[in-house]
Amino acid sequence: MAKGKGQAASMVIVSFPNFENRKQIRIFVIIKTRAMTTKLTLTIEQDVIKVAKTYAHKKGRSLSDLIESYLKTLTAKTSNEEDLSPRVKKLKGTIKLPKDFDYKKTLADELIKKYSK
């Protein structure tokens, strides 16, 4: 049975006694596993580790899995700023609004003006 990188293969044999004179059918299952993992040593306060392990246990996850998920979230692309065209990037930040500006109220007011004519 050939296996690719990051895959585990297993074979399941199912018996069907009256299936056209065949006693067994072989079913091959390929299970994709995680990408290659590497060990990492972290220095964390003991009480933080204790609370984190308790939390992970309650969630049915490993502490490594929780930390990996957190790091993925932390490093994920948070905005589509990289997808903006140079023209849009140039325009970004050109309008200065007051801190108490309520865009929802302004939008609602402008929509009322537009559709009440």
Biotite code that builds the C-alpha atoms (Angstrom):
import biotite.structure as struc

atoms = struc.array([
    struc.Atom([0.000, 0.000, 0.000], chain_id="A", res_id=1, res_name="MET", atom_name="CA", element="C"),
    struc.Atom([1.604, 3.289, -1.097], chain_id="A", res_id=2, res_name="ALA", atom_name="CA", element="C"),
    struc.Atom([1.424, 6.230, 1.269], chain_id="A", res_id=3, res_name="LYS", atom_name="CA", element="C"),
    struc.Atom([2.039, 9.878, 0.463], chain_id="A", res_id=4, res_name="GLY", atom_name="CA", element="C"),
    struc.Atom([3.549, 12.404, 2.825], chain_id="A", res_id=5, res_name="LYS", atom_name="CA", element="C"),
    struc.Atom([1.247, 13.115, 5.745], chain_id="A", res_id=6, res_name="GLY", atom_name="CA", element="C"),
    struc.Atom([-0.958, 10.101, 5.101], chain_id="A", res_id=7, res_name="GLN", atom_name="CA", element="C"),
    struc.Atom([-1.574, 6.908, 6.977], chain_id="A", res_id=8, res_name="ALA", atom_name="CA", element="C"),
    struc.Atom([-3.173, 3.943, 5.258], chain_id="A", res_id=9, res_name="ALA", atom_name="CA", element="C"),
    struc.Atom([-5.149, 1.181, 6.827], chain_id="A", res_id=10, res_name="SER", atom_name="CA", element="C"),
    struc.Atom([-6.963, -1.801, 5.431], chain_id="A", res_id=11, res_name="MET", atom_name="CA", element="C"),
    struc.Atom([-10.400, -2.947, 6.518], chain_id="A", res_id=12, res_name="VAL", atom_name="CA", element="C"),
    struc.Atom([-11.608, -6.423, 5.596], chain_id="A", res_id=13, res_name="ILE", atom_name="CA", element="C"),
    struc.Atom([-15.362, -6.880, 5.477], chain_id="A", res_id=14, res_name="VAL", atom_name="CA", element="C"),
    struc.Atom([-16.871, -10.360, 5.110], chain_id="A", res_id=15, res_name="SER", atom_name="CA", element="C"),
    struc.Atom([-20.021, -11.021, 3.097], chain_id="A", res_id=16, res_name="PHE", atom_name="CA", element="C"),
    struc.Atom([-20.675, -14.796, 3.137], chain_id="A", res_id=17, res_name="PRO", atom_name="CA", element="C"),
    struc.Atom([-23.239, -14.879, 0.317], chain_id="A", res_id=18, res_name="ASN", atom_name="CA", element="C"),
    struc.Atom([-21.835, -12.248, -1.998], chain_id="A", res_id=19, res_name="PHE", atom_name="CA", element="C"),
    struc.Atom([-21.302, -13.954, -5.370], chain_id="A", res_id=20, res_name="GLU", atom_name="CA", element="C"),
    struc.Atom([-19.002, -16.661, -3.971], chain_id="A", res_id=21, res_name="ASN", atom_name="CA", element="C"),
    struc.Atom([-16.635, -14.084, -2.489], chain_id="A", res_id=22, res_name="ARG", atom_name="CA", element="C"),
    struc.Atom([-15.899, -14.409, 1.171], chain_id="A", res_id=23, res_name="LYS", atom_name="CA", element="C"),
    struc.Atom([-14.084, -11.131, 1.667], chain_id="A", res_id=24, res_name="GLN", atom_name="CA", element="C"),
    struc.Atom([-14.011, -7.674, 0.210], chain_id="A", res_id=25, res_name="ILE", atom_name="CA", element="C"),
    struc.Atom([-10.979, -5.540, 0.915], chain_id="A", res_id=26, res_name="ARG", atom_name="CA", element="C"),
    struc.Atom([-11.511, -1.841, 1.444], chain_id="A", res_id=27, res_name="ILE", atom_name="CA", element="C"),
    struc.Atom([-8.488, 0.436, 1.589], chain_id="A", res_id=28, res_name="PHE", atom_name="CA", element="C"),
    struc.Atom([-8.848, 3.649, 3.562], chain_id="A", res_id=29, res_name="VAL", atom_name="CA", element="C"),
    struc.Atom([-6.387, 6.515, 3.346], chain_id="A", res_id=30, res_name="ILE", atom_name="CA", element="C"),
    struc.Atom([-6.539, 8.897, 6.286], chain_id="A", res_id=31, res_name="ILE", atom_name="CA", element="C"),
    struc.Atom([-4.944, 12.297, 5.883], chain_id="A", res_id=32, res_name="LYS", atom_name="CA", element="C"),
    struc.Atom([-3.114, 13.449, 8.959], chain_id="A", res_id=33, res_name="THR", atom_name="CA", element="C"),
    struc.Atom([-1.643, 16.748, 10.032], chain_id="A", res_id=34, res_name="ARG", atom_name="CA", element="C"),
    struc.Atom([1.290, 18.352, 8.344], chain_id="A", res_id=35, res_name="ALA", atom_name="CA", element="C"),
    struc.Atom([4.713, 17.663, 9.759], chain_id="A", res_id=36, res_name="MET", atom_name="CA", element="C"),
    struc.Atom([4.923, 18.752, 13.380], chain_id="A", res_id=37, res_name="THR", atom_name="CA", element="C"),
    struc.Atom([7.937, 20.022, 15.278], chain_id="A", res_id=38, res_name="THR", atom_name="CA", element="C"),
    struc.Atom([8.503, 20.137, 19.015], chain_id="A", res_id=39, res_name="LYS", atom_name="CA", element="C"),
    struc.Atom([8.718, 23.556, 20.620], chain_id="A", res_id=40, res_name="LEU", atom_name="CA", element="C"),
    struc.Atom([9.865, 24.389, 24.125], chain_id="A", res_id=41, res_name="THR", atom_name="CA", element="C"),
    struc.Atom([8.106, 27.293, 25.823], chain_id="A", res_id=42, res_name="LEU", atom_name="CA", element="C"),
    struc.Atom([8.711, 28.908, 29.187], chain_id="A", res_id=43, res_name="THR", atom_name="CA", element="C"),
    struc.Atom([5.357, 29.631, 30.827], chain_id="A", res_id=44, res_name="ILE", atom_name="CA", element="C"),
    struc.Atom([4.364, 30.219, 34.447], chain_id="A", res_id=45, res_name="GLU", atom_name="CA", element="C"),
    struc.Atom([3.233, 27.042, 36.215], chain_id="A", res_id=46, res_name="GLN", atom_name="CA", element="C"),
    struc.Atom([-0.169, 28.370, 37.242], chain_id="A", res_id=47, res_name="ASP", atom_name="CA", element="C"),
    struc.Atom([-0.877, 29.457, 33.643], chain_id="A", res_id=48, res_name="VAL", atom_name="CA", element="C"),
    struc.Atom([-0.006, 25.945, 32.439], chain_id="A", res_id=49, res_name="ILE", atom_name="CA", element="C"),
    struc.Atom([-2.233, 24.376, 35.097], chain_id="A", res_id=50, res_name="LYS", atom_name="CA", element="C"),
    struc.Atom([-5.241, 26.528, 34.162], chain_id="A", res_id=51, res_name="VAL", atom_name="CA", element="C"),
    struc.Atom([-4.589, 25.990, 30.439], chain_id="A", res_id=52, res_name="ALA", atom_name="CA", element="C"),
    struc.Atom([-4.401, 22.198, 30.845], chain_id="A", res_id=53, res_name="LYS", atom_name="CA", element="C"),
    struc.Atom([-7.672, 22.214, 32.774], chain_id="A", res_id=54, res_name="THR", atom_name="CA", element="C"),
    struc.Atom([-9.301, 24.320, 30.059], chain_id="A", res_id=55, res_name="TYR", atom_name="CA", element="C"),
    struc.Atom([-7.971, 22.046, 27.303], chain_id="A", res_id=56, res_name="ALA", atom_name="CA", element="C"),
    struc.Atom([-9.213, 18.949, 29.129], chain_id="A", res_id=57, res_name="HIS", atom_name="CA", element="C"),
    struc.Atom([-12.705, 20.455, 29.510], chain_id="A", res_id=58, res_name="LYS", atom_name="CA", element="C"),
    struc.Atom([-12.757, 21.254, 25.788], chain_id="A", res_id=59, res_name="LYS", atom_name="CA", element="C"),
    struc.Atom([-11.503, 17.769, 24.860], chain_id="A", res_id=60, res_name="GLY", atom_name="CA", element="C"),
    struc.Atom([-8.403, 19.145, 23.152], chain_id="A", res_id=61, res_name="ARG", atom_name="CA", element="C"),
    struc.Atom([-4.696, 18.949, 23.799], chain_id="A", res_id=62, res_name="SER", atom_name="CA", element="C"),
    struc.Atom([-2.759, 21.926, 25.070], chain_id="A", res_id=63, res_name="LEU", atom_name="CA", element="C"),
    struc.Atom([-0.562, 21.748, 21.966], chain_id="A", res_id=64, res_name="SER", atom_name="CA", element="C"),
    struc.Atom([-3.653, 21.932, 19.761], chain_id="A", res_id=65, res_name="ASP", atom_name="CA", element="C"),
    struc.Atom([-4.952, 24.977, 21.639], chain_id="A", res_id=66, res_name="LEU", atom_name="CA", element="C"),
    struc.Atom([-1.622, 26.785, 21.363], chain_id="A", res_id=67, res_name="ILE", atom_name="CA", element="C"),
    struc.Atom([-1.329, 25.903, 17.671], chain_id="A", res_id=68, res_name="GLU", atom_name="CA", element="C"),
    struc.Atom([-4.852, 27.237, 17.019], chain_id="A", res_id=69, res_name="SER", atom_name="CA", element="C"),
    struc.Atom([-4.052, 30.431, 18.908], chain_id="A", res_id=70, res_name="TYR", atom_name="CA", element="C"),
    struc.Atom([-0.846, 30.984, 16.936], chain_id="A", res_id=71, res_name="LEU", atom_name="CA", element="C"),
    struc.Atom([-2.678, 30.375, 13.656], chain_id="A", res_id=72, res_name="LYS", atom_name="CA", element="C"),
    struc.Atom([-5.322, 32.922, 14.667], chain_id="A", res_id=73, res_name="THR", atom_name="CA", element="C"),
    struc.Atom([-2.680, 35.390, 15.780], chain_id="A", res_id=74, res_name="LEU", atom_name="CA", element="C"),
    struc.Atom([-0.728, 35.163, 12.531], chain_id="A", res_id=75, res_name="THR", atom_name="CA", element="C"),
    struc.Atom([-3.722, 34.929, 10.175], chain_id="A", res_id=76, res_name="ALA", atom_name="CA", element="C"),
    struc.Atom([-4.336, 37.702, 7.716], chain_id="A", res_id=77, res_name="LYS", atom_name="CA", element="C"),
    struc.Atom([-6.585, 40.046, 9.694], chain_id="A", res_id=78, res_name="THR", atom_name="CA", element="C"),
    struc.Atom([-7.560, 42.366, 6.870], chain_id="A", res_id=79, res_name="SER", atom_name="CA", element="C"),
    struc.Atom([-7.613, 42.393, 3.136], chain_id="A", res_id=80, res_name="ASN", atom_name="CA", element="C"),
    struc.Atom([-5.215, 45.324, 3.075], chain_id="A", res_id=81, res_name="GLU", atom_name="CA", element="C"),
    struc.Atom([-2.759, 43.321, 0.976], chain_id="A", res_id=82, res_name="GLU", atom_name="CA", element="C"),
    struc.Atom([-5.528, 42.744, -1.591], chain_id="A", res_id=83, res_name="ASP", atom_name="CA", element="C"),
    struc.Atom([-6.178, 46.470, -2.041], chain_id="A", res_id=84, res_name="LEU", atom_name="CA", element="C"),
    struc.Atom([-5.101, 48.140, -5.246], chain_id="A", res_id=85, res_name="SER", atom_name="CA", element="C"),
    struc.Atom([-2.419, 50.856, -5.018], chain_id="A", res_id=86, res_name="PRO", atom_name="CA", element="C"),
    struc.Atom([-5.066, 53.519, -5.772], chain_id="A", res_id=87, res_name="ARG", atom_name="CA", element="C"),
    struc.Atom([-7.266, 52.405, -2.867], chain_id="A", res_id=88, res_name="VAL", atom_name="CA", element="C"),
    struc.Atom([-4.252, 52.167, -0.537], chain_id="A", res_id=89, res_name="LYS", atom_name="CA", element="C"),
    struc.Atom([-3.415, 55.770, -1.448], chain_id="A", res_id=90, res_name="LYS", atom_name="CA", element="C"),
    struc.Atom([-6.950, 56.929, -0.559], chain_id="A", res_id=91, res_name="LEU", atom_name="CA", element="C"),
    struc.Atom([-7.021, 55.036, 2.713], chain_id="A", res_id=92, res_name="LYS", atom_name="CA", element="C"),
    struc.Atom([-7.030, 57.349, 5.717], chain_id="A", res_id=93, res_name="GLY", atom_name="CA", element="C"),
    struc.Atom([-7.664, 60.572, 3.777], chain_id="A", res_id=94, res_name="THR", atom_name="CA", element="C"),
    struc.Atom([-10.954, 61.305, 5.577], chain_id="A", res_id=95, res_name="ILE", atom_name="CA", element="C"),
    struc.Atom([-10.682, 62.367, 9.204], chain_id="A", res_id=96, res_name="LYS", atom_name="CA", element="C"),
    struc.Atom([-13.900, 61.813, 11.163], chain_id="A", res_id=97, res_name="LEU", atom_name="CA", element="C"),
    struc.Atom([-14.662, 62.939, 14.719], chain_id="A", res_id=98, res_name="PRO", atom_name="CA", element="C"),
    struc.Atom([-14.294, 60.249, 17.383], chain_id="A", res_id=99, res_name="LYS", atom_name="CA", element="C"),
    struc.Atom([-18.003, 60.413, 18.225], chain_id="A", res_id=100, res_name="ASP", atom_name="CA", element="C"),
    struc.Atom([-19.057, 59.935, 14.567], chain_id="A", res_id=101, res_name="PHE", atom_name="CA", element="C"),
    struc.Atom([-21.954, 57.470, 14.313], chain_id="A", res_id=102, res_name="ASP", atom_name="CA", element="C"),
    struc.Atom([-21.834, 56.048, 10.801], chain_id="A", res_id=103, res_name="TYR", atom_name="CA", element="C"),
    struc.Atom([-24.994, 53.968, 11.312], chain_id="A", res_id=104, res_name="LYS", atom_name="CA", element="C"),
    struc.Atom([-27.031, 57.058, 12.213], chain_id="A", res_id=105, res_name="LYS", atom_name="CA", element="C"),
    struc.Atom([-25.560, 59.015, 9.307], chain_id="A", res_id=106, res_name="THR", atom_name="CA", element="C"),
    struc.Atom([-26.255, 56.154, 6.906], chain_id="A", res_id=107, res_name="LEU", atom_name="CA", element="C"),
    struc.Atom([-29.832, 55.833, 8.146], chain_id="A", res_id=108, res_name="ALA", atom_name="CA", element="C"),
    struc.Atom([-30.389, 59.599, 7.787], chain_id="A", res_id=109, res_name="ASP", atom_name="CA", element="C"),
    struc.Atom([-29.002, 59.630, 4.248], chain_id="A", res_id=110, res_name="GLU", atom_name="CA", element="C"),
    struc.Atom([-31.104, 56.615, 3.224], chain_id="A", res_id=111, res_name="LEU", atom_name="CA", element="C"),
    struc.Atom([-34.220, 58.327, 4.587], chain_id="A", res_id=112, res_name="ILE", atom_name="CA", element="C"),
    struc.Atom([-33.356, 61.457, 2.573], chain_id="A", res_id=113, res_name="LYS", atom_name="CA", element="C"),
    struc.Atom([-32.745, 59.401, -0.573], chain_id="A", res_id=114, res_name="LYS", atom_name="CA", element="C"),
    struc.Atom([-35.920, 57.317, -0.470], chain_id="A", res_id=115, res_name="TYR", atom_name="CA", element="C"),
    struc.Atom([-38.370, 59.849, 0.974], chain_id="A", res_id=116, res_name="SER", atom_name="CA", element="C"),
    struc.Atom([-38.371, 62.009, -2.174], chain_id="A", res_id=117, res_name="LYS", atom_name="CA", element="C"),
])
